[in-house]
Amino acid sequence: MILKIECLTKRFGGIHAVKDCSLEIEREKITAIIGPNGSGKTTLFNLISKLLKSNDGHIHFNGKNITKLKDYEISKSGISRTFQDVRLFRNLTIKDHLEISLSNSDESIFKSLFKDKPNNAERIDRILKLVHLKKPLNTLVTDLSYGQRKLLDLAMAIAKPHSLLLLDEPVAGVNPVLREEIKEIIKNLNKNKGTILLIEHDMNFVMDLADYIFVMDAGKIIAHGEPAEIQSNKKVLEAYLGD
Amino acid sequence: MIENYLIHILILIGIYIILAVSLNIALGYTGLLNLGHIAFFGIGAYTSAILTREGIPFILALIISCIIAGCFGFLLVWITKRLKGDYLALATLGFSFLIYSLMLNLSSITNGPLGISGISRPNIFGYFLKSNFEFLLFVIFIAIISCMIMYAIIKSPFGRLLHATRDDELGLRVLGKNTIKIKYKAMIISSLFAGLAGSLFAHYNGYIDPTSFMLNSIIFIFTIVIVGGIASFKGSIIATFILFIIPELLRFFAIPSHVLGPTRQIIYALILIGILLFKPKGLFGRIDLE
């Protein structure tokens, strides 16, 4: 087990966005969190990556309690993530984005100025091939299409050293061809022993990809199991399809 | 006669290039809307003037001025680290007024509104820079070294993080970068060089008082950075020349001296409005601010 969440709670005023949420994520598996709009999936992601502070509960990652860490410390501990609405640096190039993701010494001015800069050209080339992003390295992100920005966001999350990858709606708003490409990228990452936790609305995408699924509704985990179990779960059908 | 006048203008240009480029580090590269930059200039000027008055050698006073200004830069980020945009601008403007007020009221140290006069010319390891021409050479040397250091920083991997902090701070934090620390470092570099410019200014002028470090001076250096282009190194340098030379051309017209000052302010304002309306990225800027 790589990630263990215990009784995690987040309230916005009197509303429970996440309530007593507990789950465990296995290593080298693709785990998905699904649920209707407003069920608390993205809030849960934001709690894990500490963009939001929980009111209660604990998060353990690689056996270490990371509940009190800051957002950048969580990232440094090995959790990498993407966003539904990609967060890129509008005045930087593709190369700049990947260099920032790969580097772990750029925060020091001294090392930045005097230490030999690692040659990341090969790694950058490999990552861009992995995500099928075929654009010149000096392209500004403002010159990329929405789909290409999604791929760059994914490339950055992969490039950053990590042992758990959180993907927030990786195929939201992309065309069917790119959707299949992203599915293959995620499968390849998993084949290379990657551990992936993803949120996605597209049920077919999730059922085809995930090894294990958690279903959320009104901030709680209402069911979990393998895709086949989830598809026939009555509670899930009620919550998700409104039956 | 004309030579002395040209040397005088070039010395001021050299000092203001350091001031403008250092403001661009915080404002343009890191996205910190810092209206307190002029305070660092004043801190550098006063520190250096006071220390040399007490018999401290010029070079040591210059270094201490940079360090003290850098410490105030650290303090300003420490106070404002949770603020952004308009709130940060207001807080830094408040900082600028606070420093101005201290210069005005700490009379036992700063001599209050009368200012400090008789500030000695630089004495560098026994060599006294008596003439303005020698001072110009010294300013050119310091300006080149300062610009080289700041250029090396912004072109380094750390400089890339400054751009990223400005564009999307949260996006950078989830990549494992401590953006607060990055902002501290950017502001310390920026204030340190502003302090250096302040020290040069004090020792060139020979006299400083709090009015040299007021709001209109902030507007002037902001105008330089905006006209040159946000996050454009070359732009800040060229805009300093342009904004010094254009108003100086007025001297060749028979304008009374009491009209000359306000006319300059009007020219700066017109240039600023013109740039914002017709070339919002500045003359050499590429940065697209949301």
Interface residues (C-beta under 8 A of the other chain):
Chain A: S49 L51 K70 D71 Y72 E73 S75 K76 R81 F83 R87 L88 F89 R90 N91 L92 D96 E99 I100 S101 S103 N104 S105 D106 E107 S108 I109 S112 L113 K117 T142 M156 K160
Chain B: A152 I153 S156 P157 F158 G159 R160 L161 H163 A164 R166 D167 D168 L170 G171 L172 R173 V174 L175 G176 K177 N178 T179 K181 I182 K185 I189 A231 R286 I287 D288 E290
